[in-house]
C-alpha cells in the first residue's frame, strides 16, 4: 500500500461537468486552430482561461473537526469524529 500523501490539504473540483466541458472546449479550440501555435504559452491566447472553472478548496484537519463540533443541525452530527477525520483524509490528504 502506498504511503504517499498530498503536500497541502487541497481538494480540487475536476469532476464537475462544467469544468470538464470547458476544458474540452479549450482543447478543441487549440487542436482545430488552422494557424501555427508558437512555442511557449501562446496557446492560451486561443481560448479565454477565465471560462475554465477550476476550484480549489483548502481545509485543515483542525478546521474540519471544529466545523463538525460546532455544527448546529443534527444531520451534520450523524457522523462520528473518526468518520469525519476519515472523510477529511479521503478528500484532502490522500492521493
N, C-alpha and C positions, 0 to 999 in steps of 0.2 A: 504494500500500500504506500502511496506517495505521501511524503510529509511536507510537500511544498504548500506554501500559503501565500496569499497576496501581501504585498508590501504595505499597502494602505487599505483601510476598510472602506472600499468604494463599490457600489453596486451600479452597473450601467444598464441602461434601458435599450438594449439592442434587439429585443424580441417583439416590440410592438409593431403592428402593421404599418403605421405611418412612417416609422424610421426605416423599415425595410424597403417600403415603396420608394421613398425619396432617395435612398442610396442607389436603388436600381435605376431610377431616372437619371441620376448623376452619371452612373456608369454608362448608360445608353448614350447620353449626350457626348461623352468623351469618345466612345467607340464609333459613333456614327458621324463624327466630325470629319469633313472631307479634306480639310487642310492638314498641315503638318504641325504636330504638337512638339514644341521645342523641349529641350531638356529642362529639368528642374520642376518647379511647381506651377508651370504655365497652365496645366490642365484645369486649375482652379478658376480660371477666367471663363471657362466654358459653361459652368453651372454655378449658380449662387450658393455658397456654402451655408447661408442663413436658412435655406429651405430644408436642410438636413437637421432633424431634431435629435441631437444626442444629449441625453440627460444623464447626469451622474449624481448619485445620492451618497452622501458621506454620513456615517453614524458610527460612533464608537460603541464598544460593548457596554460601558457605563451609561451612556445615553439611552441605550435600548432597555437596560434594566430599570433606570429611573423612569422612563416613559411607561413601562409596564406597571411599576409600583404606584404611579400617580394617575393611572387611567381610571376614569370615573365609571364608565359603562361596564356592566357585568359581562358583556360579550367579550370584551378585551381581556378580562381576567380569567377566562376559561383555561388558558394555557398556564402550566406551572412555570416556575422560574427556570428550571432546567430546559424546558421546551422552548422558552423564549431565547435562552442563550444558544440553543442548538439552531433555532431559526435564524438568529443573527449570524452565526458562524456559516450557515449554509449560503446566505445571501452576500455577506460582506467579507468573509475571511477565507473560505476555501476556494480553490481554483476549480 
